[in-house]
Amino acid sequence: MEIELKLVADQDALTSFEQTLLPKLKGEVKRSSFDVFNDYYDTPEQFLGKRKMGFRIRRVNDRIEQTLKTQGKVKGGLHERPEYNIDLDKAHPDLERFDSEIWDKDINVQEVNRQLQVQFSTHFHRVTFDIVDGKNHLELVFDSGEVKHPLGSLPIGEIEIELKAGTPTALFDLADEISKVTPVRLSNITKAARGYQLMNGSILDSFELPTFLDLDAEDSTEDGLCKAIDCALSHWQHHEYVYLQSGHTGALKEIAQSVRLLLQGVSLYLPVLQCQELLNLHKQLLVLSEQWSWQDDLQCIRKLRSNKGPFSRRIPKNQALMGYLNGRREGLLTVRSPEQLLVSMESSQVQLGASRLLIEKPWRAQATGHQIPVLKHAKGWLSQGWQTVMQSLPSKVEMHYTKYIALEVLLRQTLFNGFLLADLFTESRDKFRAPWLDLVEGIDEIKALMFLRSVLKEVDIEDAEDLDNWINDKLTSVITVMEKSRKVAMSAEIYW
């Protein structure tokens, strides 16, 4: 079983490591470097790829080796994947040389082997550091090169830390130190996955979080937190890759959503799973969440510019206004530089810290609450949150848009708690949450309109007064709809 952390880094990472961190490493360290040539094979129908398997033939100097990796799992950036290696005399694939027990019974290995063809290749320069410190044995790898296919190529700039012996804690300790000396980010995308993507000419899409976090009635509070962390990190890392590949700003919204989900998950379970490591992560997440708050303005611009959104009949037709909004959008992206934020030390430290929690579970040594079924806490947590929301929405008081904006943070936190816990209850949860989700959508529209109002003070537009009147009408219309949703929401029976 291969256990490793994958980090994406720039070309200066190796130099930074050797100059600043390498001299400080304890234990025995051996350095080596060489060129690696890999050909990845599959059938024309991608039989192996569709089964999440990867097969390659690697050439390093005079050595030829075939490797099969079967479907494994990724938890917060830590990869665990079965790997099988066999030396070859020549670069010709032979799946039948692997132990027959590693194959599913429905696979005709001989037939698959007959159809194998080279699908794509990777060529990179590899510098390895074999590190032995007591019981821990790590292999630290810096790869720099490219994935190649007739349709194009993709750059490779990666750091891999593989656990040869010892505890996974050693992986995170080293990754943590590396993140302090060079920009990195955790990755859940393998070289093979990037090759298949290049070969198929596909671009990964953005997607929203699932409706609810998948929970079982028997899950403990530890299980609940770990599932929340795993969900948030997976969503975060996917959309990092989407944005860096495509530049779609919708992916930034999902990254910010992931950070907020992670923050709320930690906030929810912290009172039960009390430990210093969880408290430290909570503090780091508060800082990182604030660093992503600028994307609210970006999403306001996105909503205003949309040809399909609630303002599509008015805003996109105003060329002067659209020109200004486009400029504000580009200005935000330039000043805030999401590419830099994604590899900032704050971002990598949060991801590594959260991923480490999944493995080390430090609360076990400091508390006993981790064994309690989350179901025992869920009803109380949900009731407390919604009671606070209801108190902020007195039924006999007419809500102004400023009051709804003031309610946003509390409402989103409470809805996140529902996302984290509602899978324990199946009756009427969707019906209960629907009007509250409508209120959040209404708040997003109010924020976009208020952003537009601030824009009108900064740009010279001929119909500015007419637009301001239109904003007032829109605000009135949105509030009218929201008040109806509020009435339905406050009269709904709780599902827990």
C-alpha positions in Angstrom: 0.0 0.0 0.0 1.4 3.3 -1.1 0.8 6.2 1.4 1.8 9.6 0.3 1.1 13.3 0.3 1.0 15.1 -3.0 1.8 18.8 -3.2 1.7 21.1 -6.2 4.7 23.5 -6.3 6.5 25.9 -8.6 9.9 25.4 -10.2 11.7 27.2 -7.4 10.5 24.7 -4.7 13.6 22.5 -4.9 16.0 25.4 -4.6 14.1 26.8 -1.6 14.0 23.5 0.1 17.7 22.8 -0.4 18.8 26.2 0.8 16.5 26.6 3.8 15.2 23.3 5.1 17.5 20.6 4.0 20.4 21.7 6.3 18.0 21.5 9.3 16.7 17.9 8.6 17.6 15.4 11.3 18.6 11.8 10.6 20.3 10.3 7.5 19.5 12.0 4.1 20.6 10.6 0.7 20.0 12.7 -2.4 19.7 11.3 -5.9 18.4 12.6 -9.3 17.5 11.1 -12.6 15.1 11.4 -15.6 11.9 9.4 -15.6 10.0 8.4 -18.7 6.5 6.9 -18.3 4.2 5.5 -20.9 0.6 5.0 -19.7 -1.3 2.2 -21.3 -5.0 1.4 -21.6 -7.5 -0.1 -24.0 -9.1 2.1 -26.7 -12.2 2.1 -24.5 -10.2 3.1 -21.4 -11.1 -0.1 -19.6 -8.5 0.5 -16.8 -9.2 4.3 -16.5 -12.9 3.7 -16.0 -12.1 1.4 -13.1 -9.9 4.0 -11.5 -6.8 1.9 -12.3 -3.5 3.1 -13.8 -1.0 1.1 -15.6 2.4 2.4 -16.8 5.8 1.3 -18.0 8.6 3.3 -16.5 12.1 3.7 -17.8 14.9 5.1 -15.5 18.4 4.7 -16.9 18.6 1.1 -17.9 15.8 -0.2 -15.7 12.3 -0.9 -17.0 9.4 -1.5 -14.7 5.7 -1.9 -15.1 3.4 -0.7 -12.4 -0.3 -1.2 -11.7 -2.1 1.1 -9.3 -5.7 0.0 -8.4 -8.4 2.2 -6.9 -7.5 3.7 -3.6 -8.7 6.5 -1.5 -7.8 10.1 -0.8 -8.5 11.6 2.6 -7.7 15.3 2.8 -4.8 15.0 0.4 -3.3 11.8 1.9 -3.3 9.2 -0.8 -3.6 5.5 0.0 -3.4 3.3 -3.1 -2.4 -0.3 -3.7 0.6 -0.4 -6.0 2.2 -3.4 -7.7 5.6 -3.3 -9.5 7.4 -5.8 -11.7 10.7 -5.4 -13.5 10.8 -6.0 -17.2 13.5 -6.9 -19.7 11.9 -4.8 -22.4 9.2 -2.0 -22.6 6.4 -4.3 -23.5 3.3 -4.5 -21.2 2.4 -7.9 -19.6 -0.6 -7.7 -17.2 -0.5 -11.5 -16.8 2.7 -11.3 -14.8 0.9 -9.6 -11.9 -0.6 -11.9 -9.2 -4.0 -13.0 -10.4 -5.6 -12.2 -7.1 -5.3 -8.5 -7.6 -7.8 -8.6 -10.4 -11.6 -8.6 -10.0 -13.1 -11.9 -11.2 -15.0 -10.3 -14.1 -11.8 -9.1 -15.7 -10.4 -11.0 -18.6 -6.7 -10.1 -18.1 -5.5 -11.7 -21.2 -8.0 -9.9 -23.4 -7.3 -6.5 -21.7 -3.6 -7.1 -22.2 -4.1 -7.8 -25.9 -5.8 -4.4 -26.4 -3.3 -2.3 -24.5 -2.0 0.8 -26.3 0.0 3.8 -25.2 -2.4 6.6 -24.3 -0.1 9.4 -23.0 3.3 9.9 -21.6 5.0 11.7 -18.8 8.6 12.9 -18.8 10.1 14.6 -15.8 13.3 15.2 -13.9 13.1 13.7 -10.4 15.2 14.7 -7.4 14.7 12.4 -4.4 15.7 12.6 -0.8 15.7 9.4 1.2 15.2 10.4 4.8 15.7 8.0 7.7 15.1 9.5 11.2 14.6 6.8 13.9 11.6 4.7 13.0 10.4 7.0 10.3 11.6 6.5 6.7 10.4 9.0 4.1 11.0 9.5 0.5 10.7 13.1 -0.5 10.4 13.7 -4.3 10.6 16.8 -6.5 9.2 16.3 -10.0 9.5 18.8 -12.8 8.4 18.0 -16.4 5.3 17.5 -18.4 2.4 15.2 -19.3 2.4 14.7 -23.1 -0.3 13.7 -25.6 -0.7 14.4 -29.3 -3.5 16.9 -28.3 -1.2 18.9 -26.1 0.8 18.9 -22.9 0.5 19.9 -19.2 3.3 21.0 -16.9 4.3 18.9 -13.9 5.5 20.6 -10.8 5.0 18.4 -7.8 6.3 17.3 -4.5 5.5 13.8 -3.2 6.2 12.6 0.3 5.9 8.9 0.6 5.9 7.0 3.9 8.2 4.0 3.6 8.1 3.1 7.3 6.8 4.8 10.5 3.8 6.9 11.1 1.9 9.3 8.8 2.5 12.0 11.3 6.1 12.2 9.9 4.6 13.0 6.4 2.7 16.0 7.8 5.6 17.3 9.9 7.8 17.4 6.8 5.0 18.9 4.6 4.3 21.5 7.2 7.9 22.6 7.2 8.0 22.7 3.4 4.9 24.9 3.3 6.8 27.4 5.4 9.6 27.8 2.9 7.9 27.5 -0.5 4.4 28.1 -1.9 2.5 24.7 -2.1 -1.0 23.4 -2.2 -2.4 19.9 -1.5 -3.5 18.0 -4.5 -5.9 15.1 -5.1 -5.2 14.9 -8.8 -2.6 12.3 -9.9 -0.4 12.5 -13.0 -2.4 9.7 -14.6 -5.7 11.5 -14.0 -4.3 14.6 -15.7 -3.1 12.5 -18.6 -6.6 11.0 -19.1 -8.1 14.5 -18.8 -5.7 15.8 -21.5 -6.3 12.8 -23.7 -10.1 13.2 -23.5 -9.9 16.9 -24.0 -12.0 17.5 -20.9 -12.0 20.4 -18.4 -13.2 19.6 -14.9 -16.5 21.3 -14.0 -17.5 23.2 -10.9 -20.3 21.8 -8.9 -22.1 22.7 -5.7 -21.8 20.8 -2.4 -24.2 17.9 -2.0 -27.6 18.6 -0.4 -26.5 16.9 2.9 -23.4 15.4 4.3 -23.7 11.6 4.2 -24.1 10.4 7.8 -25.2 7.1 9.5 -27.2 6.9 12.6 -24.4 5.0 14.3 -21.7 7.7 13.5 -19.9 9.1 16.4 -19.0 12.8 16.8 -15.5 11.9 15.6 -17.0 10.3 12.5 -19.2 13.4 11.9 -16.2 15.8 12.1 -14.0 13.6 9.9 -16.7 13.3 7.3 -17.2 17.1 7.3 -13.4 17.8 7.0 -13.0 15.2 4.2 -16.0 16.7 2.3 -14.8 20.3 2.6 -11.2 19.5 1.7 -12.2 17.4 -1.4 -14.5 20.2 -2.6 -11.8 22.7 -2.0 -9.0 20.8 -3.8 -11.2 20.0 -6.8 -12.2 23.6 -7.3 -8.6 24.9 -6.9 -7.7 22.7 -9.8 -10.8 23.8 -11.8 -10.0 27.5 -11.3 -6.3 27.1 -12.1 -7.1 25.2 -15.2 -10.0 27.2 -16.5 -10.0 30.6 -14.7 -13.8 30.2 -14.0 -14.7 32.5 -11.1 -17.6 30.2 -10.2 -14.9 27.9 -8.8 -13.7 30.6 -6.4 -17.2 30.8 -4.9 -17.0 27.0 -4.2 -13.5 27.4 -2.7 -14.8 30.1 -0.3 -17.8 27.8 0.4 -15.4 25.0 1.3 -13.5 27.2 3.7 -16.7 28.3 5.4 -18.0 24.7 5.6 -14.7 23.6 7.2 -14.9 26.5 9.7 -18.5 25.7 10.6 -17.7 22.0 10.9 -14.9 22.7 13.3 -17.0 25.2 15.2 -19.8 22.7 15.6 -17.7 19.9 17.0 -15.1 21.8 19.0 -17.2 21.9 22.2 -17.3 18.1 22.2 -13.9 17.2 20.7 -11.9 19.7 22.7 -8.2 19.7 21.9 -5.6 22.3 21.2 -5.1 21.1 17.6 -8.7 21.7 16.8 -8.7 25.0 18.5 -5.6 26.1 16.5 -7.3 25.1 13.2 -10.4 27.1 14.2 -8.2 30.2 14.7 -6.5 29.6 11.3 -9.8 29.2 9.6 -11.1 32.5 10.9 -8.2 34.2 9.4 -8.4 32.3 6.1 -12.2 32.8 5.8 -11.6 36.6 6.1 -9.0 36.4 3.4 -11.6 35.0 1.1 -14.4 37.5 1.9 -13.5 39.6 -1.1 -15.0 37.0 -3.4 -18.4 38.2 -2.2 -17.9 41.3 -4.3 -16.7 39.1 -7.2 -19.9 37.1 -7.0 -22.0 40.2 -6.8 -20.4 41.3 -10.1 -20.9 37.8 -11.5 -24.6 37.9 -10.6 -25.1 41.4 -12.1 -23.3 40.5 -15.4 -25.2 37.2 -15.9 -27.5 36.8 -18.9 -29.5 34.3 -17.0 -29.7 35.8 -13.5 -32.4 38.0 -11.8 -31.0 41.2 -13.4 -30.6 39.9 -16.9 -33.3 42.2 -18.4 -31.5 45.4 -17.4 -27.8 45.2 -16.5 -26.2 43.3 -19.4 -27.9 45.7 -21.9 -26.1 48.7 -20.4 -22.7 48.7 -22.2 -21.2 51.5 -20.0 -22.1 49.7 -16.8 -21.0 46.3 -18.1 -17.7 47.8 -19.1 -17.2 49.2 -15.6 -18.2 45.9 -14.0 -15.8 44.0 -16.2 -13.0 46.4 -15.1 -13.9 46.0 -11.4 -13.9 42.2 -11.9 -10.4 42.2 -13.4 -9.2 44.6 -10.8 -10.4 42.4 -8.0 -8.7 39.3 -9.5 -5.5 41.3 -10.1 -5.3 42.8 -6.6 -6.5 39.7 -4.7 -4.5 37.2 -6.9 -6.4 34.0 -6.1 -3.5 32.1 -7.7 -1.2 33.3 -4.9 -3.9 32.9 -2.2 -4.3 29.2 -3.2 -0.6 28.6 -2.5 -0.3 30.9 0.5 1.2 29.6 3.7 -2.2 30.3 5.5 -4.1 28.2 2.9 -1.6 25.3 2.9 -1.3 25.3 6.7 -5.1 25.0 7.0 -5.3 22.1 4.5 -2.4 20.3 6.1 -3.7 20.8 9.6 -7.2 19.6 8.7 -5.8 16.6 6.8 -3.6 15.8 9.7 -6.6 15.7 12.1 -8.1 13.0 9.9 -5.1 10.8 10.6 -4.0 11.7 14.1 -7.4 12.3 15.8 -5.7 14.2 18.7 -9.0 14.6 20.7 -8.8 10.9 21.6 -6.1 11.6 24.1 -7.8 14.7 25.6 -11.5 13.9 25.7 -14.1 11.1 25.7 -16.8 12.8 23.7 -15.5 11.4 20.4 -17.3 8.1 21.1 -20.7 9.6 21.6 -23.2 9.1 18.7 -23.6 12.4 16.9 -27.3 11.7 16.9 -27.3 12.5 20.7 -26.1 16.0 20.1 -27.8 16.7 16.7 -31.2 17.6 18.0 -29.9 20.0 20.6 -27.4 21.7 18.2 -30.1 22.1 15.5 -32.7 23.5 18.0 -30.2 26.0 19.4 -29.2 27.3 16.0 -32.8 27.7 14.7 -34.0 29.2 18.0 -31.4 32.0 17.6 -32.4 32.6 14.0 -36.1 32.8 14.9 -35.3 35.3 17.6 -33.6 37.4 15.0 -36.7 37.3 12.8 -39.6 38.5 15.0 -42.8 37.7 13.1 -44.5 40.9 13.9 -41.6 43.1 12.8 -41.3 44.1 9.2 -37.8 43.2 7.9 -35.8 45.9 6.1 -33.1 44.7 3.7 -30.4 45.9 6.1 -31.8 43.6 8.7 -31.6 40.7 6.3 -28.0 41.5 5.5 -27.2 41.6 9.2 -28.8 38.1 9.6 -26.7 36.6 6.8 -23.8 35.1 8.8 -26.0 33.6 11.4 -28.4 32.1 8.8 -25.6 30.6 6.8 -24.0 29.1 9.9 -27.3 27.5 10.9 -27.9 26.2 7.4 -24.4 24.7 7.4 -25.3 22.9 10.6 -28.3 21.5 8.9 -26.1 20.4 6.0 -23.8 18.7 8.5 -26.5 16.9 10.5 -29.8 16.7 8.5 -28.9 13.3 7.0 -29.6 11.8 10.4 -33.3 12.8 9.8 -35.1 12.0 6.6 -38.6 13.4 7.2 -39.5 16.8 5.9 -35.9 18.1 6.0 -36.0 19.4 2.4 -39.4 21.0 2.9 -38.1 22.7 6.1 -34.9 24.0 4.6 -36.3 25.2 1.2 -37.7 28.6 2.4 -34.6 29.3 4.5 -32.5 28.6 1.4 -34.7 31.0 -0.5 -33.9 33.7 2.1 -30.2 33.2 1.5 -30.7 33.5 -2.2 -32.7 36.7 -1.5 -29.8 38.1 0.6 -27.4 37.4 -2.3 -29.7 39.5 -4.6 -29.8 42.3 -2.0 -26.0 42.3 -1.7 -25.7 42.5 -5.5 -28.1 45.4 -5.7 -26.3 47.3 -2.9 -23.0 46.6 -4.7 -24.6 48.1 -7.8 -25.7 51.2 -5.9 -22.1 51.8 -4.6 -21.0 51.4 -8.3 -23.3 54.2 -9.4 -21.5 56.6 -7.1 -18.2 55.8 -8.7 -19.0 55.7 -12.4 -20.5 58.3 -14.8 -23.6 56.7 -16.4 -26.2 58.7 -18.3 -29.2 56.8 -16.8 -27.8 56.6 -13.2 -30.9 58.2 -11.7 -33.1 55.8 -13.6 -31.0 52.9 -12.5 -31.2 54.0 -8.8 -35.0 54.0 -9.1 -34.8 50.6 -10.6 -32.7 49.4 -7.7 -35.3 50.7 -5.2 -38.0 48.8 -7.1 -36.0 45.7 -7.2 -35.2 45.8 -3.5 -38.9 46.2 -2.7 -39.7 43.3 -5.0 -37.0 41.1 -3.4 -38.1 41.9 0.1 -41.8 41.2 -0.7 -40.8 37.7 -1.9 -38.5 37.1 1.0 -41.2 38.1 3.5 -43.4 35.4 2.0 -40.6 32.9 2.3 -40.0 34.0 5.9 -43.6 33.4 6.8 -43.5 29.9 5.4 -40.1 29.2 7.0 -41.2 30.3 10.5 -44.4 28.2 10.4 -42.7 25.0 9.2 -42.5 22.0 11.6 -38.9 21.1 12.5 -37.7 17.8 11.0 -35.6 16.7 14.0 
